[in-house]
């Protein structure tokens, strides 16, 4: 089975400079548990509900001022759809 068969084509995208609160609001609006994080250079990673809980709420950071680029994981793996 190729990974292409598991790709969800409708994803929520946010810029790396949005706040954790803005990302959480988009996740609520789209009813998803994660958003793809982008920058001018392309896809940077993923920000999830778990990241919100562990790295923002759990560390008592203000979601309204915390940029997701500062709290999202850095170990994002990219693969081509036919791999």
PDB file with one MODEL, atoms N, CA, C and O in Angstrom:
MODEL        1
ATOM      1  N   UNK A   1       0.850  -1.174   0.000  1.00  0.00           N
ATOM      2  CA  UNK A   1       0.000   0.000   0.000  1.00  0.00           C
ATOM      3  C   UNK A   1       0.898   1.240   0.000  1.00  0.00           C
ATOM      4  O   UNK A   1       1.862   1.328   0.760  1.00  0.00           O
ATOM      5  N   UNK A   2       0.563   2.178  -0.856  1.00  0.00           N
ATOM      6  CA  UNK A   2       1.313   3.428  -0.931  1.00  0.00           C
ATOM      7  C   UNK A   2       0.677   4.466  -0.020  1.00  0.00           C
ATOM      8  O   UNK A   2      -0.525   4.431   0.245  1.00  0.00           O
ATOM      9  N   UNK A   3       1.499   5.382   0.452  1.00  0.00           N
ATOM     10  CA  UNK A   3       1.026   6.412   1.368  1.00  0.00           C
ATOM     11  C   UNK A   3      -0.038   7.299   0.720  1.00  0.00           C
ATOM     12  O   UNK A   3      -0.865   7.878   1.425  1.00  0.00           O
ATOM     13  N   UNK A   4      -0.030   7.414  -0.598  1.00  0.00           N
ATOM     14  CA  UNK A   4      -1.001   8.256  -1.305  1.00  0.00           C
ATOM     15  C   UNK A   4      -2.440   7.854  -0.997  1.00  0.00           C
ATOM     16  O   UNK A   4      -3.337   8.696  -1.023  1.00  0.00           O
ATOM     17  N   UNK A   5      -2.665   6.580  -0.707  1.00  0.00           N
ATOM     18  CA  UNK A   5      -4.025   6.124  -0.410  1.00  0.00           C
ATOM     19  C   UNK A   5      -4.512   6.600   0.952  1.00  0.00           C
ATOM     20  O   UNK A   5      -5.706   6.525   1.241  1.00  0.00           O
ATOM     21  N   UNK A   6      -3.610   7.086   1.785  1.00  0.00           N
ATOM     22  CA  UNK A   6      -3.962   7.557   3.133  1.00  0.00           C
ATOM     23  C   UNK A   6      -3.929   9.076   3.268  1.00  0.00           C
ATOM     24  O   UNK A   6      -4.183   9.600   4.352  1.00  0.00           O
ATOM     25  N   UNK A   7      -3.627   9.775   2.211  1.00  0.00           N
ATOM     26  CA  UNK A   7      -3.516  11.238   2.277  1.00  0.00           C
ATOM     27  C   UNK A   7      -4.900  11.875   2.305  1.00  0.00           C
ATOM     28  O   UNK A   7      -5.760  11.570   1.478  1.00  0.00           O
ATOM     29  N   UNK A   8      -5.094  12.757   3.266  1.00  0.00           N
ATOM     30  CA  UNK A   8      -6.328  13.539   3.356  1.00  0.00           C
ATOM     31  C   UNK A   8      -6.083  14.831   2.587  1.00  0.00           C
ATOM     32  O   UNK A   8      -5.147  15.570   2.893  1.00  0.00           O
ATOM     33  N   UNK A   9      -6.902  15.101   1.610  1.00  0.00           N
ATOM     34  CA  UNK A   9      -6.673  16.250   0.752  1.00  0.00           C
ATOM     35  C   UNK A   9      -7.227  17.551   1.324  1.00  0.00           C
ATOM     36  O   UNK A   9      -6.823  18.626   0.882  1.00  0.00           O
ATOM     37  N   UNK A  10      -8.121  17.488   2.274  1.00  0.00           N
ATOM     38  CA  UNK A  10      -8.663  18.694   2.889  1.00  0.00           C
ATOM     39  C   UNK A  10      -7.946  18.894   4.227  1.00  0.00           C
ATOM     40  O   UNK A  10      -8.216  18.186   5.197  1.00  0.00           O
ATOM     41  N   UNK A  11      -7.043  19.854   4.266  1.00  0.00           N
ATOM     42  CA  UNK A  11      -6.294  20.115   5.487  1.00  0.00           C
ATOM     43  C   UNK A  11      -6.412  21.581   5.857  1.00  0.00           C
ATOM     44  O   UNK A  11      -6.667  22.432   5.005  1.00  0.00           O
ATOM     45  N   UNK A  12      -6.225  21.863   7.118  1.00  0.00           N
ATOM     46  CA  UNK A  12      -6.238  23.245   7.597  1.00  0.00           C
ATOM     47  C   UNK A  12      -4.790  23.745   7.636  1.00  0.00           C
ATOM     48  O   UNK A  12      -3.915  23.095   8.209  1.00  0.00           O
ATOM     49  N   UNK A  13      -4.555  24.886   7.032  1.00  0.00           N
ATOM     50  CA  UNK A  13      -3.213  25.474   6.971  1.00  0.00           C
ATOM     51  C   UNK A  13      -3.165  26.766   7.770  1.00  0.00           C
ATOM     52  O   UNK A  13      -4.108  27.557   7.765  1.00  0.00           O
ATOM     53  N   UNK A  14      -2.047  26.963   8.456  1.00  0.00           N
ATOM     54  CA  UNK A  14      -1.809  28.231   9.160  1.00  0.00           C
ATOM     55  C   UNK A  14      -0.365  28.638   8.959  1.00  0.00           C
ATOM     56  O   UNK A  14       0.507  27.791   8.762  1.00  0.00           O
ATOM     57  N   UNK A  15      -0.119  29.920   9.008  1.00  0.00           N
ATOM     58  CA  UNK A  15       1.237  30.438   8.942  1.00  0.00           C
ATOM     59  C   UNK A  15       1.926  30.219  10.276  1.00  0.00           C
ATOM     60  O   UNK A  15       1.270  30.231  11.318  1.00  0.00           O
ATOM     61  N   UNK A  16       3.224  30.021  10.263  1.00  0.00           N
ATOM     62  CA  UNK A  16       3.987  29.760  11.482  1.00  0.00           C
ATOM     63  C   UNK A  16       3.940  30.912  12.487  1.00  0.00           C
ATOM     64  O   UNK A  16       4.275  30.728  13.657  1.00  0.00           O
ATOM     65  N   UNK A  17       3.530  32.083  12.041  1.00  0.00           N
ATOM     66  CA  UNK A  17       3.492  33.244  12.930  1.00  0.00           C
ATOM     67  C   UNK A  17       2.150  33.472  13.612  1.00  0.00           C
ATOM     68  O   UNK A  17       2.013  34.428  14.375  1.00  0.00           O
ATOM     69  N   UNK A  18       1.151  32.620  13.359  1.00  0.00           N
ATOM     70  CA  UNK A  18      -0.115  32.780  14.074  1.00  0.00           C
ATOM     71  C   UNK A  18       0.069  32.343  15.519  1.00  0.00           C
ATOM     72  O   UNK A  18       1.004  31.615  15.852  1.00  0.00           O
ATOM     73  N   UNK A  19      -0.828  32.794  16.355  1.00  0.00           N
ATOM     74  CA  UNK A  19      -0.744  32.418  17.765  1.00  0.00           C
ATOM     75  C   UNK A  19      -1.384  31.053  17.995  1.00  0.00           C
ATOM     76  O   UNK A  19      -2.143  30.557  17.162  1.00  0.00           O
ATOM     77  N   UNK A  20      -1.067  30.466  19.127  1.00  0.00           N
ATOM     78  CA  UNK A  20      -1.662  29.186  19.504  1.00  0.00           C
ATOM     79  C   UNK A  20      -3.178  29.327  19.618  1.00  0.00           C
ATOM     80  O   UNK A  20      -3.916  28.399  19.288  1.00  0.00           O
ATOM     81  N   UNK A  21      -3.637  30.472  20.078  1.00  0.00           N
ATOM     82  CA  UNK A  21      -5.076  30.708  20.183  1.00  0.00           C
ATOM     83  C   UNK A  21      -5.729  30.721  18.807  1.00  0.00           C
ATOM     84  O   UNK A  21      -6.789  30.124  18.623  1.00  0.00           O
ATOM     85  N   UNK A  22      -5.119  31.386  17.850  1.00  0.00           N
ATOM     86  CA  UNK A  22      -5.663  31.424  16.492  1.00  0.00           C
ATOM     87  C   UNK A  22      -5.690  30.025  15.880  1.00  0.00           C
ATOM     88  O   UNK A  22      -6.652  29.665  15.203  1.00  0.00           O
ATOM     89  N   UNK A  23      -4.651  29.243  16.112  1.00  0.00           N
ATOM     90  CA  UNK A  23      -4.613  27.868  15.605  1.00  0.00           C
ATOM     91  C   UNK A  23      -5.709  27.031  16.257  1.00  0.00           C
ATOM     92  O   UNK A  23      -6.374  26.243  15.584  1.00  0.00           O
ATOM     93  N   UNK A  24      -5.899  27.200  17.565  1.00  0.00           N
ATOM     94  CA  UNK A  24      -6.943  26.454  18.281  1.00  0.00           C
ATOM     95  C   UNK A  24      -8.331  26.842  17.770  1.00  0.00           C
ATOM     96  O   UNK A  24      -9.203  25.984  17.629  1.00  0.00           O
ATOM     97  N   UNK A  25      -8.537  28.116  17.495  1.00  0.00           N
ATOM     98  CA  UNK A  25      -9.825  28.565  16.963  1.00  0.00           C
ATOM     99  C   UNK A  25     -10.094  27.948  15.588  1.00  0.00           C
ATOM    100  O   UNK A  25     -11.223  27.553  15.295  1.00  0.00           O
ATOM    101  N   UNK A  26      -9.065  27.865  14.751  1.00  0.00           N
ATOM    102  CA  UNK A  26      -9.231  27.255  13.435  1.00  0.00           C
ATOM    103  C   UNK A  26      -9.518  25.757  13.566  1.00  0.00           C
ATOM    104  O   UNK A  26     -10.355  25.220  12.841  1.00  0.00           O
ATOM    105  N   UNK A  27      -8.822  25.082  14.490  1.00  0.00           N
ATOM    106  CA  UNK A  27      -9.072  23.654  14.707  1.00  0.00           C
ATOM    107  C   UNK A  27     -10.516  23.431  15.157  1.00  0.00           C
ATOM    108  O   UNK A  27     -11.166  22.482  14.720  1.00  0.00           O
ATOM    109  N   UNK A  28     -11.010  24.303  16.025  1.00  0.00           N
ATOM    110  CA  UNK A  28     -12.400  24.200  16.471  1.00  0.00           C
ATOM    111  C   UNK A  28     -13.360  24.439  15.306  1.00  0.00           C
ATOM    112  O   UNK A  28     -14.323  23.695  15.123  1.00  0.00           O
ATOM    113  N   UNK A  29     -13.090  25.477  14.527  1.00  0.00           N
ATOM    114  CA  UNK A  29     -13.957  25.826  13.399  1.00  0.00           C
ATOM    115  C   UNK A  29     -14.020  24.700  12.357  1.00  0.00           C
ATOM    116  O   UNK A  29     -15.090  24.381  11.838  1.00  0.00           O
ATOM    117  N   UNK A  30     -12.872  24.111  12.064  1.00  0.00           N
ATOM    118  CA  UNK A  30     -12.797  23.054  11.043  1.00  0.00           C
ATOM    119  C   UNK A  30     -13.047  21.659  11.615  1.00  0.00           C
ATOM    120  O   UNK A  30     -13.120  20.683  10.868  1.00  0.00           O
ATOM    121  N   UNK A  31     -13.175  21.568  12.930  1.00  0.00           N
ATOM    122  CA  UNK A  31     -13.389  20.309  13.645  1.00  0.00           C
ATOM    123  C   UNK A  31     -12.281  19.300  13.325  1.00  0.00           C
ATOM    124  O   UNK A  31     -12.539  18.162  12.932  1.00  0.00           O
ATOM    125  N   UNK A  32     -11.031  19.764  13.508  1.00  0.00           N
ATOM    126  CA  UNK A  32      -9.859  18.929  13.292  1.00  0.00           C
ATOM    127  C   UNK A  32      -8.953  19.006  14.515  1.00  0.00           C
ATOM    128  O   UNK A  32      -9.060  19.934  15.317  1.00  0.00           O
ATOM    129  N   UNK A  33      -8.086  18.056  14.652  1.00  0.00           N
ATOM    130  CA  UNK A  33      -7.193  18.006  15.801  1.00  0.00           C
ATOM    131  C   UNK A  33      -5.795  18.514  15.531  1.00  0.00           C
ATOM    132  O   UNK A  33      -4.935  18.487  16.411  1.00  0.00           O
ATOM    133  N   UNK A  34      -5.565  18.985  14.294  1.00  0.00           N
ATOM    134  CA  UNK A  34      -4.240  19.498  13.961  1.00  0.00           C
ATOM    135  C   UNK A  34      -4.321  20.422  12.755  1.00  0.00           C
ATOM    136  O   UNK A  34      -5.289  20.405  11.995  1.00  0.00           O
ATOM    137  N   UNK A  35      -3.277  21.228  12.603  1.00  0.00           N
ATOM    138  CA  UNK A  35      -3.161  22.109  11.446  1.00  0.00           C
ATOM    139  C   UNK A  35      -1.756  21.968  10.876  1.00  0.00           C
ATOM    140  O   UNK A  35      -0.792  21.738  11.607  1.00  0.00           O
ATOM    141  N   UNK A  36      -1.659  22.110   9.563  1.00  0.00           N
ATOM    142  CA  UNK A  36      -0.351  22.128   8.917  1.00  0.00           C
ATOM    143  C   UNK A  36       0.194  23.539   9.024  1.00  0.00           C
ATOM    144  O   UNK A  36      -0.522  24.511   8.783  1.00  0.00           O
ATOM    145  N   UNK A  37       1.458  23.646   9.384  1.00  0.00           N
ATOM    146  CA  UNK A  37       2.093  24.941   9.581  1.00  0.00           C
ATOM    147  C   UNK A  37       2.964  25.252   8.367  1.00  0.00           C
ATOM    148  O   UNK A  37       3.792  24.441   7.950  1.00  0.00           O
ATOM    149  N   UNK A  38       2.759  26.447   7.810  1.00  0.00           N
ATOM    150  CA  UNK A  38       3.500  26.843   6.609  1.00  0.00           C
ATOM    151  C   UNK A  38       4.287  28.125   6.856  1.00  0.00           C
ATOM    152  O   UNK A  38       4.056  28.852   7.823  1.00  0.00           O
ATOM    153  N   UNK A  39       5.217  28.373   5.952  1.00  0.00           N
ATOM    154  CA  UNK A  39       5.961  29.635   5.927  1.00  0.00           C
ATOM    155  C   UNK A  39       6.186  29.983   4.472  1.00  0.00           C
ATOM    156  O   UNK A  39       5.693  29.288   3.584  1.00  0.00           O
ATOM    157  N   UNK A  40       6.912  31.033   4.219  1.00  0.00           N
ATOM    158  CA  UNK A  40       7.218  31.416   2.834  1.00  0.00           C
ATOM    159  C   UNK A  40       7.983  30.320   2.105  1.00  0.00           C
ATOM    160  O   UNK A  40       7.915  30.223   0.879  1.00  0.00           O
ATOM    161  N   UNK A  41       8.704  29.504   2.846  1.00  0.00           N
ATOM    162  CA  UNK A  41       9.518  28.454   2.221  1.00  0.00           C
ATOM    163  C   UNK A  41       8.780  27.123   2.085  1.00  0.00           C
ATOM    164  O   UNK A  41       9.359  26.152   1.596  1.00  0.00           O
ATOM    165  N   UNK A  42       7.521  27.056   2.505  1.00  0.00           N
ATOM    166  CA  UNK A  42       6.753  25.819   2.352  1.00  0.00           C
ATOM    167  C   UNK A  42       6.240  25.276   3.676  1.00  0.00           C
ATOM    168  O   UNK A  42       6.084  26.017   4.646  1.00  0.00           O
ATOM    169  N   UNK A  43       5.982  23.983   3.706  1.00  0.00           N
ATOM    170  CA  UNK A  43       5.442  23.334   4.906  1.00  0.00           C
ATOM    171  C   UNK A  43       6.546  23.216   5.951  1.00  0.00           C
ATOM    172  O   UNK A  43       7.633  22.711   5.670  1.00  0.00           O
ATOM    173  N   UNK A  44       6.251  23.688   7.156  1.00  0.00           N
ATOM    174  CA  UNK A  44       7.211  23.660   8.258  1.00  0.00           C
ATOM    175  C   UNK A  44       6.959  22.520   9.238  1.00  0.00           C
ATOM    176  O   UNK A  44       7.884  22.036   9.891  1.00  0.00           O
ATOM    177  N   UNK A  45       5.691  22.091   9.336  1.00  0.00           N
ATOM    178  CA  UNK A  45       5.372  21.043  10.291  1.00  0.00           C
ATOM    179  C   UNK A  45       3.896  20.986  10.595  1.00  0.00           C
ATOM    180  O   UNK A  45       3.056  21.413   9.803  1.00  0.00           O
ATOM    181  N   UNK A  46       3.601  20.446  11.762  1.00  0.00           N
ATOM    182  CA  UNK A  46       2.222  20.260  12.183  1.00  0.00           C
ATOM    183  C   UNK A  46       2.089  20.725  13.632  1.00  0.00           C
ATOM    184  O   UNK A  46       2.990  20.530  14.447  1.00  0.00           O
ATOM    185  N   UNK A  47       0.956  21.339  13.934  1.00  0.00           N
ATOM    186  CA  UNK A  47       0.641  21.758  15.301  1.00  0.00           C
ATOM    187  C   UNK A  47      -0.639  21.037  15.685  1.00  0.00           C
ATOM    188  O   UNK A  47      -1.642  21.123  14.977  1.00  0.00           O
ATOM    189  N   UNK A  48      -0.608  20.323  16.808  1.00  0.00           N
ATOM    190  CA  UNK A  48      -1.726  19.477  17.210  1.00  0.00           C
ATOM    191  C   UNK A  48      -2.337  19.934  18.535  1.00  0.00           C
ATOM    192  O   UNK A  48      -1.779  20.770  19.246  1.00  0.00           O
ATOM    193  N   UNK A  49      -3.499  19.359  18.841  1.00  0.00           N
ATOM    194  CA  UNK A  49      -4.122  19.619  20.145  1.00  0.00           C
ATOM    195  C   UNK A  49      -3.164  19.238  21.273  1.00  0.00           C
ATOM    196  O   UNK A  49      -3.088  19.928  22.290  1.00  0.00           O
ATOM    197  N   UNK A  50      -2.446  18.153  21.090  1.00  0.00           N
ATOM    198  CA  UNK A  50      -1.489  17.705  22.116  1.00  0.00           C
ATOM    199  C   UNK A  50      -0.376  18.739  22.304  1.00  0.00           C
ATOM    200  O   UNK A  50       0.026  19.017  23.434  1.00  0.00           O
ATOM    201  N   UNK A  51       0.124  19.309  21.202  1.00  0.00           N
ATOM    202  CA  UNK A  51       1.131  20.366  21.307  1.00  0.00           C
ATOM    203  C   UNK A  51       0.578  21.556  22.089  1.00  0.00           C
ATOM    204  O   UNK A  51       1.276  22.149  22.912  1.00  0.00           O
ATOM    205  N   UNK A  52      -0.674  21.895  21.823  1.00  0.00           N
ATOM    206  CA  UNK A  52      -1.329  22.991  22.538  1.00  0.00           C
ATOM    207  C   UNK A  52      -1.360  22.713  24.037  1.00  0.00           C
ATOM    208  O   UNK A  52      -1.038  23.581  24.848  1.00  0.00           O
ATOM    209  N   UNK A  53      -1.749  21.496  24.389  1.00  0.00           N
ATOM    210  CA  UNK A  53      -1.853  21.147  25.809  1.00  0.00           C
ATOM    211  C   UNK A  53      -0.490  21.052  26.490  1.00  0.00           C
ATOM    212  O   UNK A  53      -0.310  21.568  27.593  1.00  0.00           O
ATOM    213  N   UNK A  54       0.469  20.396  25.839  1.00  0.00           N
ATOM    214  CA  UNK A  54       1.779  20.187  26.465  1.00  0.00           C
ATOM    215  C   UNK A  54       2.656  21.435  26.478  1.00  0.00           C
ATOM    216  O   UNK A  54       3.256  21.765  27.501  1.00  0.00           O
ATOM    217  N   UNK A  55       2.729  22.128  25.342  1.00  0.00           N
ATOM    218  CA  UNK A  55       3.709  23.189  25.197  1.00  0.00           C
ATOM    219  C   UNK A  55       3.171  24.595  25.426  1.00  0.00           C
ATOM    220  O   UNK A  55       3.945  25.545  25.544  1.00  0.00           O
ATOM    221  N   UNK A  56       1.857  24.734  25.490  1.00  0.00           N
ATOM    222  CA  UNK A  56       1.284  26.051  25.766  1.00  0.00           C
ATOM    223  C   UNK A  56       0.606  26.018  27.132  1.00  0.00           C
ATOM    224  O   UNK A  56       1.072  26.666  28.069  1.00  0.00           O
ATOM    225  N   UNK A  57      -0.474  25.280  27.253  1.00  0.00           N
ATOM    226  CA  UNK A  57      -1.220  25.224  28.513  1.00  0.00           C
ATOM    227  C   UNK A  57      -0.357  24.627  29.624  1.00  0.00           C
ATOM    228  O   UNK A  57      -0.282  25.174  30.724  1.00  0.00           O
ATOM    229  N   UNK A  58       0.292  23.505  29.327  1.00  0.00           N
ATOM    230  CA  UNK A  58       1.104  22.822  30.340  1.00  0.00           C
ATOM    231  C   UNK A  58       2.280  23.638  30.836  1.00  0.00           C
ATOM    232  O   UNK A  58       2.727  23.460  31.969  1.00  0.00           O
ATOM    233  N   UNK A  59       2.786  24.529  30.000  1.00  0.00           N
ATOM    234  CA  UNK A  59       3.908  25.384  30.390  1.00  0.00           C
ATOM    235  C   UNK A  59       3.451  26.788  30.786  1.00  0.00           C
ATOM    236  O   UNK A  59       4.257  27.707  30.933  1.00  0.00           O
ATOM    237  N   UNK A  60       2.118  26.924  30.958  1.00  0.00           N
ATOM    238  CA  UNK A  60       1.509  28.178  31.410  1.00  0.00           C
ATOM    239  C   UNK A  60       1.877  29.380  30.539  1.00  0.00           C
ATOM    240  O   UNK A  60       2.127  30.478  31.037  1.00  0.00           O
ATOM    241  N   UNK A  61       1.904  29.139  29.218  1.00  0.00           N
ATOM    242  CA  UNK A  61       2.148  30.235  28.277  1.00  0.00           C
ATOM    243  C   UNK A  61       0.804  30.805  27.842  1.00  0.00           C
ATOM    244  O   UNK A  61      -0.204  30.099  27.840  1.00  0.00           O
ATOM    245  N   UNK A  62       0.792  32.055  27.483  1.00  0.00           N
ATOM    246  CA  UNK A  62      -0.430  32.718  27.040  1.00  0.00           C
ATOM    247  C   UNK A  62      -0.708  32.349  25.581  1.00  0.00           C
ATOM    248  O   UNK A  62       0.059  32.739  24.701  1.00  0.00           O
ATOM    249  N   UNK A  63      -1.786  31.605  25.303  1.00  0.00           N
ATOM    250  CA  UNK A  63      -2.070  31.206  23.925  1.00  0.00           C
ATOM    251  C   UNK A  63      -2.320  32.380  22.988  1.00  0.00           C
ATOM    252  O   UNK A  63      -2.144  32.255  21.776  1.00  0.00           O
ATOM    253  N   UNK A  64      -2.727  33.518  23.537  1.00  0.00           N
ATOM    254  CA  UNK A  64      -3.018  34.690  22.710  1.00  0.00           C
ATOM    255  C   UNK A  64      -1.751  35.391  22.221  1.00  0.00           C
ATOM    256  O   UNK A  64      -1.810  36.185  21.282  1.00  0.00           O
ATOM    257  N   UNK A  65      -0.624  35.111  22.836  1.00  0.00           N
ATOM    258  CA  UNK A  65       0.626  35.757  22.433  1.00  0.00           C
ATOM    259  C   UNK A  65       1.713  34.773  22.007  1.00  0.00           C
ATOM    260  O   UNK A  65       2.734  35.187  21.458  1.00  0.00           O
ATOM    261  N   UNK A  66       1.512  33.493  22.247  1.00  0.00           N
ATOM    262  CA  UNK A  66       2.511  32.475  21.902  1.00  0.00           C
ATOM    263  C   UNK A  66       2.379  32.079  20.439  1.00  0.00           C
ATOM    264  O   UNK A  66       1.332  31.586  20.019  1.00  0.00           O
ATOM    265  N   UNK A  67       3.427  32.288  19.668  1.00  0.00           N
ATOM    266  CA  UNK A  67       3.439  31.904  18.250  1.00  0.00           C
ATOM    267  C   UNK A  67       3.646  30.389  18.149  1.00  0.00           C
ATOM    268  O   UNK A  67       4.427  29.808  18.902  1.00  0.00           O
ATOM    269  N   UNK A  68       2.940  29.764  17.213  1.00  0.00           N
ATOM    270  CA  UNK A  68       3.063  28.306  17.116  1.00  0.00           C
ATOM    271  C   UNK A  68       4.448  27.876  16.656  1.00  0.00           C
ATOM    272  O   UNK A  68       4.874  26.763  16.965  1.00  0.00           O
ATOM    273  N   UNK A  69       5.157  28.724  15.930  1.00  0.00           N
ATOM    274  CA  UNK A  69       6.512  28.355  15.515  1.00  0.00           C
ATOM    275  C   UNK A  69       7.432  28.162  16.724  1.00  0.00           C
ATOM    276  O   UNK A  69       8.445  27.469  16.630  1.00  0.00           O
ATOM    277  N   UNK A  70       7.079  28.774  17.855  1.00  0.00           N
ATOM    278  CA  UNK A  70       7.903  28.674  19.059  1.00  0.00           C
ATOM    279  C   UNK A  70       7.567  27.448  19.912  1.00  0.00           C
ATOM    280  O   UNK A  70       8.313  27.117  20.834  1.00  0.00           O
ATOM    281  N   UNK A  71       6.461  26.776  19.617  1.00  0.00           N
ATOM    282  CA  UNK A  71       6.058  25.643  20.460  1.00  0.00           C
ATOM    283  C   UNK A  71       5.773  24.357  19.681  1.00  0.00           C
ATOM    284  O   UNK A  71       5.474  23.326  20.284  1.00  0.00           O
ATOM    285  N   UNK A  72       5.861  24.406  18.352  1.00  0.00           N
ATOM    286  CA  UNK A  72       5.589  23.195  17.583  1.00  0.00           C
ATOM    287  C   UNK A  72       6.837  22.325  17.538  1.00  0.00           C
ATOM    288  O   UNK A  72       7.955  22.834  17.618  1.00  0.00           O
ATOM    289  N   UNK A  73       6.650  21.010  17.408  1.00  0.00           N
ATOM    290  CA  UNK A  73       7.799  20.105  17.334  1.00  0.00           C
ATOM    291  C   UNK A  73       8.638  20.379  16.092  1.00  0.00           C
ATOM    292  O   UNK A  73       8.122  20.863  15.085  1.00  0.00           O
ATOM    293  N   UNK A  74       9.906  20.076  16.162  1.00  0.00           N
ATOM    294  CA  UNK A  74      10.791  20.322  15.039  1.00  0.00           C
ATOM    295  C   UNK A  74      11.132  19.095  14.218  1.00  0.00           C
ATOM    296  O   UNK A  74      11.909  19.196  13.269  1.00  0.00           O
ATOM    297  N   UNK A  75      10.584  17.955  14.547  1.00  0.00           N
ATOM    298  CA  UNK A  75      10.957  16.703  13.886  1.00  0.00           C
ATOM    299  C   UNK A  75       9.916  16.248  12.867  1.00  0.00           C
ATOM    300  O   UNK A  75       9.373  15.148  12.975  1.00  0.00           O
ATOM    301  N   UNK A  76       9.642  17.086  11.890  1.00  0.00           N
ATOM    302  CA  UNK A  76       8.624  16.808  10.888  1.00  0.00           C
ATOM    303  C   UNK A  76       9.243  16.039   9.726  1.00  0.00           C
ATOM    304  O   UNK A  76      10.225  16.488   9.136  1.00  0.00           O
ATOM    305  N   UNK A  77       8.676  14.888   9.399  1.00  0.00           N
ATOM    306  CA  UNK A  77       9.179  14.052   8.314  1.00  0.00           C
ATOM    307  C   UNK A  77       8.299  14.255   7.088  1.00  0.00           C
ATOM    308  O   UNK A  77       7.073  14.195   7.187  1.00  0.00           O
ATOM    309  N   UNK A  78       8.914  14.495   5.935  1.00  0.00           N
ATOM    310  CA  UNK A  78       8.175  14.663   4.687  1.00  0.00           C
ATOM    311  C   UNK A  78       8.443  13.459   3.790  1.00  0.00           C
ATOM    312  O   UNK A  78       9.571  12.977   3.695  1.00  0.00           O
ATOM    313  N   UNK A  79       7.387  12.984   3.136  1.00  0.00           N
ATOM    314  CA  UNK A  79       7.536  11.903   2.158  1.00  0.00           C
ATOM    315  C   UNK A  79       6.726  12.257   0.908  1.00  0.00           C
ATOM    316  O   UNK A  79       5.773  13.033   0.975  1.00  0.00           O
ATOM    317  N   UNK A  80       7.107  11.693  -0.201  1.00  0.00           N
ATOM    318  CA  UNK A  80       6.373  11.885  -1.440  1.00  0.00           C
ATOM    319  C   UNK A  80       5.189  10.922  -1.460  1.00  0.00           C
ATOM    320  O   UNK A  80       5.272   9.839  -0.882  1.00  0.00           O
ATOM    321  N   UNK A  81       4.082  11.299  -2.117  1.00  0.00           N
ATOM    322  CA  UNK A  81       2.889  10.445  -2.123  1.00  0.00           C
ATOM    323  C   UNK A  81       3.104   9.037  -2.669  1.00  0.00           C
ATOM    324  O   UNK A  81       2.374   8.120  -2.293  1.00  0.00           O
ATOM    325  N   UNK A  82       4.088   8.843  -3.544  1.00  0.00           N
ATOM    326  CA  UNK A  82       4.283   7.515  -4.122  1.00  0.00           C
ATOM    327  C   UNK A  82       5.268   6.651  -3.350  1.00  0.00           C
ATOM    328  O   UNK A  82       5.627   5.568  -3.811  1.00  0.00           O
ATOM    329  N   UNK A  83       5.708   7.107  -2.191  1.00  0.00           N
ATOM    330  CA  UNK A  83       6.652   6.324  -1.385  1.00  0.00           C
ATOM    331  C   UNK A  83       5.908   5.301  -0.560  1.00  0.00           C
ATOM    332  O   UNK A  83       6.527   4.542   0.187  1.00  0.00           O
TER     333      UNK A  83
ENDMDL
END
